[in-house]
Amino acid sequence: MGNMPGMAYRCANDPHWTMEFVSQGCTELTGHPPEDLVGSRRAAYADLIHPEDRQGVWDQVQSA
């Protein structure tokens, strides 16, 4: 996955979108290395979603 542009991830369906796996591409997209996001060690993925959009994202994913 290191050659793939963008970011691959696997996360829990919880309010923080707790990351279980994050590819190296996340650094370029988020400014955080993977180890910061896995397990929400230094940053929760939910915190990267604009505050005004968080509830809408949650609702849409839950309805899907």
PDB file of N, CA, C and O in Angstrom:
ATOM      1  N   MET A   1       0.809  -1.199   0.000  1.00  0.00           N
ATOM      2  CA  MET A   1       0.000   0.000   0.000  1.00  0.00           C
ATOM      3  C   MET A   1       0.849   1.258   0.000  1.00  0.00           C
ATOM      4  O   MET A   1       0.333   2.363  -0.167  1.00  0.00           O
ATOM      5  N   GLY A   2       2.141   1.092   0.185  1.00  0.00           N
ATOM      6  CA  GLY A   2       3.017   2.246   0.226  1.00  0.00           C
ATOM      7  C   GLY A   2       3.100   2.994  -1.094  1.00  0.00           C
ATOM      8  O   GLY A   2       3.461   4.170  -1.115  1.00  0.00           O
ATOM      9  N   ASN A   3       2.772   2.328  -2.195  1.00  0.00           N
ATOM     10  CA  ASN A   3       2.826   2.975  -3.504  1.00  0.00           C
ATOM     11  C   ASN A   3       1.508   3.615  -3.900  1.00  0.00           C
ATOM     12  O   ASN A   3       1.435   4.310  -4.914  1.00  0.00           O
ATOM     13  N   MET A   4       0.484   3.394  -3.126  1.00  0.00           N
ATOM     14  CA  MET A   4      -0.849   3.887  -3.457  1.00  0.00           C
ATOM     15  C   MET A   4      -0.972   5.370  -3.088  1.00  0.00           C
ATOM     16  O   MET A   4      -0.669   5.751  -1.958  1.00  0.00           O
ATOM     17  N   PRO A   5      -1.410   6.200  -4.022  1.00  0.00           N
ATOM     18  CA  PRO A   5      -1.665   7.593  -3.637  1.00  0.00           C
ATOM     19  C   PRO A   5      -2.904   7.641  -2.746  1.00  0.00           C
ATOM     20  O   PRO A   5      -3.853   6.885  -2.953  1.00  0.00           O
ATOM     21  N   GLY A   6      -2.890   8.509  -1.781  1.00  0.00           N
ATOM     22  CA  GLY A   6      -4.032   8.628  -0.878  1.00  0.00           C
ATOM     23  C   GLY A   6      -3.802   7.827   0.384  1.00  0.00           C
ATOM     24  O   GLY A   6      -2.665   7.551   0.766  1.00  0.00           O
ATOM     25  N   MET A   7      -4.886   7.461   1.019  1.00  0.00           N
ATOM     26  CA  MET A   7      -4.814   6.834   2.330  1.00  0.00           C
ATOM     27  C   MET A   7      -5.782   5.668   2.411  1.00  0.00           C
ATOM     28  O   MET A   7      -6.944   5.777   2.019  1.00  0.00           O
ATOM     29  N   ALA A   8      -5.286   4.553   2.925  1.00  0.00           N
ATOM     30  CA  ALA A   8      -6.153   3.413   3.219  1.00  0.00           C
ATOM     31  C   ALA A   8      -6.238   3.305   4.736  1.00  0.00           C
ATOM     32  O   ALA A   8      -5.264   3.569   5.442  1.00  0.00           O
ATOM     33  N   TYR A   9      -7.404   2.918   5.231  1.00  0.00           N
ATOM     34  CA  TYR A   9      -7.548   2.806   6.672  1.00  0.00           C
ATOM     35  C   TYR A   9      -8.649   1.823   7.028  1.00  0.00           C
ATOM     36  O   TYR A   9      -9.496   1.472   6.207  1.00  0.00           O
ATOM     37  N   ARG A  10      -8.607   1.397   8.272  1.00  0.00           N
ATOM     38  CA  ARG A  10      -9.676   0.587   8.854  1.00  0.00           C
ATOM     39  C   ARG A  10      -9.947   1.205  10.216  1.00  0.00           C
ATOM     40  O   ARG A  10      -9.030   1.446  11.001  1.00  0.00           O
ATOM     41  N   CYS A  11     -11.230   1.457  10.481  1.00  0.00           N
ATOM     42  CA  CYS A  11     -11.556   2.106  11.747  1.00  0.00           C
ATOM     43  C   CYS A  11     -12.768   1.467  12.401  1.00  0.00           C
ATOM     44  O   CYS A  11     -13.550   0.766  11.759  1.00  0.00           O
ATOM     45  N   ALA A  12     -12.902   1.727  13.691  1.00  0.00           N
ATOM     46  CA  ALA A  12     -14.057   1.272  14.446  1.00  0.00           C
ATOM     47  C   ALA A  12     -15.238   2.191  14.147  1.00  0.00           C
ATOM     48  O   ALA A  12     -15.063   3.362  13.809  1.00  0.00           O
ATOM     49  N   ASN A  13     -16.417   1.651  14.275  1.00  0.00           N
ATOM     50  CA  ASN A  13     -17.625   2.458  14.096  1.00  0.00           C
ATOM     51  C   ASN A  13     -18.002   3.034  15.468  1.00  0.00           C
ATOM     52  O   ASN A  13     -19.001   2.658  16.081  1.00  0.00           O
ATOM     53  N   ASP A  14     -17.159   3.956  15.909  1.00  0.00           N
ATOM     54  CA  ASP A  14     -17.414   4.644  17.174  1.00  0.00           C
ATOM     55  C   ASP A  14     -17.320   6.149  16.935  1.00  0.00           C
ATOM     56  O   ASP A  14     -16.846   6.568  15.879  1.00  0.00           O
ATOM     57  N   PRO A  15     -17.751   6.961  17.875  1.00  0.00           N
ATOM     58  CA  PRO A  15     -17.775   8.415  17.650  1.00  0.00           C
ATOM     59  C   PRO A  15     -16.412   9.042  17.347  1.00  0.00           C
ATOM     60  O   PRO A  15     -16.354  10.136  16.787  1.00  0.00           O
ATOM     61  N   HIS A  16     -15.322   8.372  17.707  1.00  0.00           N
ATOM     62  CA  HIS A  16     -13.987   8.912  17.429  1.00  0.00           C
ATOM     63  C   HIS A  16     -13.396   8.350  16.146  1.00  0.00           C
ATOM     64  O   HIS A  16     -12.315   8.770  15.731  1.00  0.00           O
ATOM     65  N   TRP A  17     -14.089   7.404  15.508  1.00  0.00           N
ATOM     66  CA  TRP A  17     -13.566   6.705  14.331  1.00  0.00           C
ATOM     67  C   TRP A  17     -12.172   6.171  14.652  1.00  0.00           C
ATOM     68  O   TRP A  17     -11.222   6.405  13.904  1.00  0.00           O
ATOM     69  N   THR A  18     -12.058   5.461  15.759  1.00  0.00           N
ATOM     70  CA  THR A  18     -10.775   4.958  16.230  1.00  0.00           C
ATOM     71  C   THR A  18     -10.120   4.094  15.156  1.00  0.00           C
ATOM     72  O   THR A  18     -10.681   3.088  14.722  1.00  0.00           O
ATOM     73  N   MET A  19      -8.931   4.502  14.735  1.00  0.00           N
ATOM     74  CA  MET A  19      -8.217   3.828  13.659  1.00  0.00           C
ATOM     75  C   MET A  19      -7.549   2.554  14.161  1.00  0.00           C
ATOM     76  O   MET A  19      -6.915   2.532  15.216  1.00  0.00           O
ATOM     77  N   GLU A  20      -7.712   1.490  13.371  1.00  0.00           N
ATOM     78  CA  GLU A  20      -7.053   0.210  13.637  1.00  0.00           C
ATOM     79  C   GLU A  20      -5.853   0.034  12.713  1.00  0.00           C
ATOM     80  O   GLU A  20      -4.868  -0.604  13.085  1.00  0.00           O
ATOM     81  N   PHE A  21      -5.934   0.594  11.520  1.00  0.00           N
ATOM     82  CA  PHE A  21      -4.855   0.567  10.543  1.00  0.00           C
ATOM     83  C   PHE A  21      -4.917   1.857   9.746  1.00  0.00           C
ATOM     84  O   PHE A  21      -6.000   2.325   9.394  1.00  0.00           O
ATOM     85  N   VAL A  22      -3.754   2.434   9.462  1.00  0.00           N
ATOM     86  CA  VAL A  22      -3.665   3.639   8.635  1.00  0.00           C
ATOM     87  C   VAL A  22      -2.414   3.510   7.773  1.00  0.00           C
ATOM     88  O   VAL A  22      -1.336   3.223   8.293  1.00  0.00           O
ATOM     89  N   SER A  23      -2.542   3.718   6.463  1.00  0.00           N
ATOM     90  CA  SER A  23      -1.388   3.634   5.573  1.00  0.00           C
ATOM     91  C   SER A  23      -0.545   4.905   5.659  1.00  0.00           C
ATOM     92  O   SER A  23      -0.970   5.918   6.215  1.00  0.00           O
ATOM     93  N   GLN A  24       0.656   4.824   5.095  1.00  0.00           N
ATOM     94  CA  GLN A  24       1.588   5.954   5.131  1.00  0.00           C
ATOM     95  C   GLN A  24       1.049   7.200   4.426  1.00  0.00           C
ATOM     96  O   GLN A  24       1.473   8.315   4.730  1.00  0.00           O
ATOM     97  N   GLY A  25       0.124   7.017   3.494  1.00  0.00           N
ATOM     98  CA  GLY A  25      -0.427   8.164   2.773  1.00  0.00           C
ATOM     99  C   GLY A  25      -1.143   9.165   3.652  1.00  0.00           C
ATOM    100  O   GLY A  25      -1.416  10.283   3.216  1.00  0.00           O
ATOM    101  N   CYS A  26      -1.451   8.792   4.871  1.00  0.00           N
ATOM    102  CA  CYS A  26      -2.181   9.708   5.752  1.00  0.00           C
ATOM    103  C   CYS A  26      -1.349  10.924   6.121  1.00  0.00           C
ATOM    104  O   CYS A  26      -1.904  11.992   6.380  1.00  0.00           O
ATOM    105  N   THR A  27      -0.035  10.785   6.151  1.00  0.00           N
ATOM    106  CA  THR A  27       0.810  11.915   6.547  1.00  0.00           C
ATOM    107  C   THR A  27       0.614  13.090   5.599  1.00  0.00           C
ATOM    108  O   THR A  27       0.454  14.231   6.032  1.00  0.00           O
ATOM    109  N   GLU A  28       0.628  12.803   4.317  1.00  0.00           N
ATOM    110  CA  GLU A  28       0.453  13.888   3.335  1.00  0.00           C
ATOM    111  C   GLU A  28      -0.950  14.489   3.409  1.00  0.00           C
ATOM    112  O   GLU A  28      -1.117  15.697   3.246  1.00  0.00           O
ATOM    113  N   LEU A  29      -1.951  13.655   3.652  1.00  0.00           N
ATOM    114  CA  LEU A  29      -3.335  14.139   3.672  1.00  0.00           C
ATOM    115  C   LEU A  29      -3.721  14.840   4.967  1.00  0.00           C
ATOM    116  O   LEU A  29      -4.463  15.822   4.945  1.00  0.00           O
ATOM    117  N   THR A  30      -3.224  14.342   6.094  1.00  0.00           N
ATOM    118  CA  THR A  30      -3.689  14.856   7.387  1.00  0.00           C
ATOM    119  C   THR A  30      -2.647  15.648   8.156  1.00  0.00           C
ATOM    120  O   THR A  30      -2.981  16.415   9.059  1.00  0.00           O
ATOM    121  N   GLY A  31      -1.372  15.459   7.796  1.00  0.00           N
ATOM    122  CA  GLY A  31      -0.305  16.076   8.569  1.00  0.00           C
ATOM    123  C   GLY A  31       0.119  15.237   9.761  1.00  0.00           C
ATOM    124  O   GLY A  31       1.023  15.624  10.502  1.00  0.00           O
ATOM    125  N   HIS A  32      -0.522  14.095   9.953  1.00  0.00           N
ATOM    126  CA  HIS A  32      -0.206  13.191  11.059  1.00  0.00           C
ATOM    127  C   HIS A  32       0.377  11.895  10.517  1.00  0.00           C
ATOM    128  O   HIS A  32      -0.127  11.358   9.530  1.00  0.00           O
ATOM    129  N   PRO A  33       1.437  11.381  11.148  1.00  0.00           N
ATOM    130  CA  PRO A  33       1.918  10.055  10.759  1.00  0.00           C
ATOM    131  C   PRO A  33       0.924   8.996  11.236  1.00  0.00           C
ATOM    132  O   PRO A  33       0.151   9.247  12.161  1.00  0.00           O
ATOM    133  N   PRO A  34       0.937   7.822  10.617  1.00  0.00           N
ATOM    134  CA  PRO A  34      -0.020   6.773  10.989  1.00  0.00           C
ATOM    135  C   PRO A  34      -0.064   6.471  12.477  1.00  0.00           C
ATOM    136  O   PRO A  34      -1.140   6.275  13.042  1.00  0.00           O
ATOM    137  N   GLU A  35       1.111   6.432  13.120  1.00  0.00           N
ATOM    138  CA  GLU A  35       1.135   6.076  14.534  1.00  0.00           C
ATOM    139  C   GLU A  35       0.398   7.073  15.429  1.00  0.00           C
ATOM    140  O   GLU A  35       0.001   6.720  16.539  1.00  0.00           O
ATOM    141  N   ASP A  36       0.209   8.304  14.969  1.00  0.00           N
ATOM    142  CA  ASP A  36      -0.594   9.278  15.732  1.00  0.00           C
ATOM    143  C   ASP A  36      -2.068   8.910  15.732  1.00  0.00           C
ATOM    144  O   ASP A  36      -2.771   9.130  16.718  1.00  0.00           O
ATOM    145  N   LEU A  37      -2.535   8.348  14.620  1.00  0.00           N
ATOM    146  CA  LEU A  37      -3.970   8.079  14.470  1.00  0.00           C
ATOM    147  C   LEU A  37      -4.383   6.697  14.953  1.00  0.00           C
ATOM    148  O   LEU A  37      -5.504   6.525  15.433  1.00  0.00           O
ATOM    149  N   VAL A  38      -3.501   5.709  14.837  1.00  0.00           N
ATOM    150  CA  VAL A  38      -3.867   4.352  15.260  1.00  0.00           C
ATOM    151  C   VAL A  38      -4.150   4.362  16.764  1.00  0.00           C
ATOM    152  O   VAL A  38      -3.312   4.775  17.566  1.00  0.00           O
ATOM    153  N   GLY A  39      -5.342   3.899  17.126  1.00  0.00           N
ATOM    154  CA  GLY A  39      -5.748   3.892  18.523  1.00  0.00           C
ATOM    155  C   GLY A  39      -6.001   5.277  19.082  1.00  0.00           C
ATOM    156  O   GLY A  39      -6.119   5.443  20.296  1.00  0.00           O
ATOM    157  N   SER A  40      -6.085   6.274  18.215  1.00  0.00           N
ATOM    158  CA  SER A  40      -6.265   7.679  18.629  1.00  0.00           C
ATOM    159  C   SER A  40      -5.171   8.107  19.602  1.00  0.00           C
ATOM    160  O   SER A  40      -5.440   8.829  20.562  1.00  0.00           O
ATOM    161  N   ARG A  41      -3.943   7.664  19.357  1.00  0.00           N
ATOM    162  CA  ARG A  41      -2.830   7.952  20.277  1.00  0.00           C
ATOM    163  C   ARG A  41      -2.608   9.440  20.480  1.00  0.00           C
ATOM    164  O   ARG A  41      -2.556   9.914  21.614  1.00  0.00           O
ATOM    165  N   ARG A  42      -2.478  10.176  19.386  1.00  0.00           N
ATOM    166  CA  ARG A  42      -2.244  11.622  19.495  1.00  0.00           C
ATOM    167  C   ARG A  42      -3.356  12.442  18.874  1.00  0.00           C
ATOM    168  O   ARG A  42      -3.516  13.624  19.177  1.00  0.00           O
ATOM    169  N   ALA A  43      -4.117  11.811  18.011  1.00  0.00           N
ATOM    170  CA  ALA A  43      -5.223  12.515  17.351  1.00  0.00           C
ATOM    171  C   ALA A  43      -6.305  11.505  16.999  1.00  0.00           C
ATOM    172  O   ALA A  43      -6.014  10.411  16.516  1.00  0.00           O
ATOM    173  N   ALA A  44      -7.533  11.876  17.240  1.00  0.00           N
ATOM    174  CA  ALA A  44      -8.663  11.042  16.813  1.00  0.00           C
ATOM    175  C   ALA A  44      -9.037  11.454  15.395  1.00  0.00           C
ATOM    176  O   ALA A  44      -9.022  12.639  15.060  1.00  0.00           O
ATOM    177  N   TYR A  45      -9.369  10.481  14.576  1.00  0.00           N
ATOM    178  CA  TYR A  45      -9.757  10.793  13.206  1.00  0.00           C
ATOM    179  C   TYR A  45     -10.959  11.740  13.188  1.00  0.00           C
ATOM    180  O   TYR A  45     -11.060  12.604  12.317  1.00  0.00           O
ATOM    181  N   ALA A  46     -11.853  11.577  14.137  1.00  0.00           N
ATOM    182  CA  ALA A  46     -13.033  12.449  14.214  1.00  0.00           C
ATOM    183  C   ALA A  46     -12.626  13.912  14.359  1.00  0.00           C
ATOM    184  O   ALA A  46     -13.331  14.800  13.879  1.00  0.00           O
ATOM    185  N   ASP A  47     -11.512  14.169  15.006  1.00  0.00           N
ATOM    186  CA  ASP A  47     -11.054  15.548  15.181  1.00  0.00           C
ATOM    187  C   ASP A  47     -10.601  16.181  13.870  1.00  0.00           C
ATOM    188  O   ASP A  47     -10.486  17.403  13.777  1.00  0.00           O
ATOM    189  N   LEU A  48     -10.345  15.356  12.859  1.00  0.00           N
ATOM    190  CA  LEU A  48      -9.922  15.872  11.558  1.00  0.00           C
ATOM    191  C   LEU A  48     -11.112  16.287  10.687  1.00  0.00           C
ATOM    192  O   LEU A  48     -10.939  16.931   9.653  1.00  0.00           O
ATOM    193  N   ILE A  49     -12.306  15.914  11.114  1.00  0.00           N
ATOM    194  CA  ILE A  49     -13.532  16.294  10.402  1.00  0.00           C
ATOM    195  C   ILE A  49     -13.965  17.654  10.934  1.00  0.00           C
ATOM    196  O   ILE A  49     -13.990  17.872  12.146  1.00  0.00           O
ATOM    197  N   HIS A  50     -14.300  18.556  10.044  1.00  0.00           N
ATOM    198  CA  HIS A  50     -14.723  19.893  10.466  1.00  0.00           C
ATOM    199  C   HIS A  50     -15.843  19.765  11.493  1.00  0.00           C
ATOM    200  O   HIS A  50     -16.768  18.978  11.288  1.00  0.00           O
ATOM    201  N   PRO A  51     -15.787  20.514  12.590  1.00  0.00           N
ATOM    202  CA  PRO A  51     -16.799  20.396  13.650  1.00  0.00           C
ATOM    203  C   PRO A  51     -18.244  20.504  13.153  1.00  0.00           C
ATOM    204  O   PRO A  51     -19.131  19.819  13.663  1.00  0.00           O
ATOM    205  N   GLU A  52     -18.474  21.348  12.177  1.00  0.00           N
ATOM    206  CA  GLU A  52     -19.840  21.512  11.661  1.00  0.00           C
ATOM    207  C   GLU A  52     -20.301  20.307  10.839  1.00  0.00           C
ATOM    208  O   GLU A  52     -21.496  20.137  10.600  1.00  0.00           O
ATOM    209  N   ASP A  53     -19.363  19.480  10.411  1.00  0.00           N
ATOM    210  CA  ASP A  53     -19.694  18.323   9.580  1.00  0.00           C
ATOM    211  C   ASP A  53     -19.741  17.006  10.348  1.00  0.00           C
ATOM    212  O   ASP A  53     -20.253  16.015   9.828  1.00  0.00           O
ATOM    213  N   ARG A  54     -19.224  16.972  11.563  1.00  0.00           N
ATOM    214  CA  ARG A  54     -19.085  15.706  12.305  1.00  0.00           C
ATOM    215  C   ARG A  54     -20.400  14.967  12.480  1.00  0.00           C
ATOM    216  O   ARG A  54     -20.465  13.767  12.217  1.00  0.00           O
ATOM    217  N   GLN A  55     -21.433  15.642  12.910  1.00  0.00           N
ATOM    218  CA  GLN A  55     -22.705  14.953  13.139  1.00  0.00           C
ATOM    219  C   GLN A  55     -23.290  14.433  11.831  1.00  0.00           C
ATOM    220  O   GLN A  55     -23.816  13.321  11.787  1.00  0.00           O
ATOM    221  N   GLY A  56     -23.203  15.218  10.781  1.00  0.00           N
ATOM    222  CA  GLY A  56     -23.711  14.782   9.486  1.00  0.00           C
ATOM    223  C   GLY A  56     -22.976  13.567   8.954  1.00  0.00           C
ATOM    224  O   GLY A  56     -23.594  12.654   8.406  1.00  0.00           O
ATOM    225  N   VAL A  57     -21.645  13.551   9.115  1.00  0.00           N
ATOM    226  CA  VAL A  57     -20.856  12.390   8.688  1.00  0.00           C
ATOM    227  C   VAL A  57     -21.292  11.167   9.485  1.00  0.00           C
ATOM    228  O   VAL A  57     -21.530  10.103   8.914  1.00  0.00           O
ATOM    229  N   TRP A  58     -21.396  11.317  10.797  1.00  0.00           N
ATOM    230  CA  TRP A  58     -21.814  10.201  11.649  1.00  0.00           C
ATOM    231  C   TRP A  58     -23.186   9.685  11.224  1.00  0.00           C
ATOM    232  O   TRP A  58     -23.376   8.478  11.067  1.00  0.00           O
ATOM    233  N   ASP A  59     -24.122  10.577  11.041  1.00  0.00           N
ATOM    234  CA  ASP A  59     -25.495  10.179  10.672  1.00  0.00           C
ATOM    235  C   ASP A  59     -25.535   9.450   9.333  1.00  0.00           C
ATOM    236  O   ASP A  59     -26.222   8.439   9.190  1.00  0.00           O
ATOM    237  N   GLN A  60     -24.800   9.964   8.359  1.00  0.00           N
ATOM    238  CA  GLN A  60     -24.779   9.344   7.032  1.00  0.00           C
ATOM    239  C   GLN A  60     -24.173   7.948   7.072  1.00  0.00           C
ATOM    240  O   GLN A  60     -24.701   7.028   6.447  1.00  0.00           O
ATOM    241  N   VAL A  61     -23.084   7.780   7.792  1.00  0.00           N
ATOM    242  CA  VAL A  61     -22.452   6.467   7.880  1.00  0.00           C
ATOM    243  C   VAL A  61     -23.368   5.495   8.610  1.00  0.00           C
ATOM    244  O   VAL A  61     -23.483   4.338   8.208  1.00  0.00           O
ATOM    245  N   GLN A  62     -24.013   5.942   9.665  1.00  0.00           N
ATOM    246  CA  GLN A  62     -24.901   5.051  10.411  1.00  0.00           C
ATOM    247  C   GLN A  62     -26.116   4.628   9.577  1.00  0.00           C
ATOM    248  O   GLN A  62     -26.583   3.494   9.682  1.00  0.00           O
ATOM    249  N   SER A  63     -26.610   5.530   8.765  1.00  0.00           N
ATOM    250  CA  SER A  63     -27.775   5.182   7.946  1.00  0.00           C
ATOM    251  C   SER A  63     -27.387   4.252   6.796  1.00  0.00           C
ATOM    252  O   SER A  63     -28.221   3.499   6.292  1.00  0.00           O
ATOM    253  N   ALA A  64     -26.110   4.310   6.382  1.00  0.00           N
ATOM    254  CA  ALA A  64     -25.646   3.427   5.302  1.00  0.00           C
ATOM    255  C   ALA A  64     -25.510   2.011   5.831  1.00  0.00           C
ATOM    256  O   ALA A  64     -25.133   1.107   5.085  1.00  0.00           O
TER     257      ALA A  64
END
